[in-house]
Amino acid sequence: MIDRGIPRSNYEVYAEGRKIGYVTTGSFSPTLKKNIGLALIDSSYAKEGTEIEIIIRNKNLKAEIIKKPFYSKKYKK
């Protein structure tokens, strides 16, 4: 998330004024200290760096498509 808000299951995802998908899961990440989420979206918008909007409490909040995993392990097994 770019804007402040937590994406939750079934929230709608928009880009360029049209609905492109929905959130499957989301939460605050204590490791990253950011709000993160996963969504099923139209593949043409799935490019890394694409800015999207998630409708949270009737507000369009900005988010960005990033590559998974969201973090790098810093330990050895």
C-alpha positions as CSV (number, residue, x, y, z in Angstrom):
1,M,0.0,0.0,0.0
2,I,1.1,3.5,-0.8
3,D,-1.7,5.2,1.1
4,R,-2.6,4.4,4.6
5,G,-5.1,1.5,4.7
6,I,-5.2,-2.2,5.1
7,P,-6.5,-4.2,2.1
8,R,-9.0,-6.9,3.2
9,S,-10.6,-9.9,1.5
10,N,-13.0,-9.0,-1.3
11,Y,-12.1,-5.3,-1.5
12,E,-12.3,-4.2,-5.2
13,V,-9.2,-3.3,-7.1
14,Y,-9.3,-0.6,-9.8
15,A,-6.9,0.8,-12.4
16,E,-7.5,3.6,-14.9
17,G,-11.1,3.9,-13.6
18,R,-12.1,0.3,-14.3
19,K,-12.4,-2.7,-12.0
20,I,-9.5,-5.2,-12.6
21,G,-9.9,-7.6,-9.7
22,Y,-10.3,-8.1,-5.9
23,V,-8.2,-8.5,-2.8
24,T,-7.8,-12.1,-1.6
25,T,-6.0,-11.3,1.7
26,G,-4.2,-8.4,3.4
27,S,-2.8,-7.4,6.7
28,F,-0.1,-5.3,8.5
29,S,3.3,-6.8,8.1
30,P,5.3,-6.4,11.3
31,T,8.5,-7.4,9.5
32,L,8.1,-4.7,6.8
33,K,6.2,-2.2,9.0
34,K,3.8,-1.7,6.1
35,N,0.3,-2.8,5.0
36,I,0.4,-5.5,2.4
37,G,-2.0,-7.6,0.5
38,L,-2.5,-10.1,-2.3
39,A,-5.1,-9.7,-5.1
40,L,-6.4,-11.5,-8.1
41,I,-6.2,-9.0,-11.0
42,D,-6.3,-8.8,-14.8
43,S,-2.9,-10.0,-16.0
44,S,-2.4,-6.9,-18.2
45,Y,-2.1,-4.8,-15.0
46,A,0.2,-7.3,-13.2
47,K,3.5,-5.6,-14.2
48,E,5.8,-4.7,-11.3
49,G,5.5,-1.0,-10.5
50,T,2.0,-0.5,-11.8
51,E,-0.1,1.8,-9.6
52,I,-3.6,0.5,-8.7
53,E,-6.4,1.6,-6.4
54,I,-8.1,-0.4,-3.7
55,I,-11.5,0.7,-2.5
56,I,-11.3,0.8,1.3
57,R,-14.3,2.3,3.2
58,N,-15.5,4.0,0.0
59,K,-12.2,5.7,-0.6
60,N,-9.8,5.0,-3.5
61,L,-6.4,4.3,-1.8
62,K,-3.2,3.9,-3.9
63,A,-1.2,0.7,-3.9
64,E,1.6,-0.6,-6.1
65,I,2.3,-4.0,-7.7
66,I,5.5,-5.4,-6.3
67,K,7.4,-8.7,-6.7
68,K,6.9,-11.5,-4.2
69,P,8.4,-12.4,-1.7
70,F,7.9,-9.1,0.1
71,Y,11.1,-9.5,2.1
72,S,14.5,-11.1,2.0
73,K,15.6,-13.7,4.6
74,K,18.5,-12.6,6.6
75,Y,19.2,-15.9,8.4
76,K,20.5,-19.3,7.6
77,K,18.8,-22.6,8.3
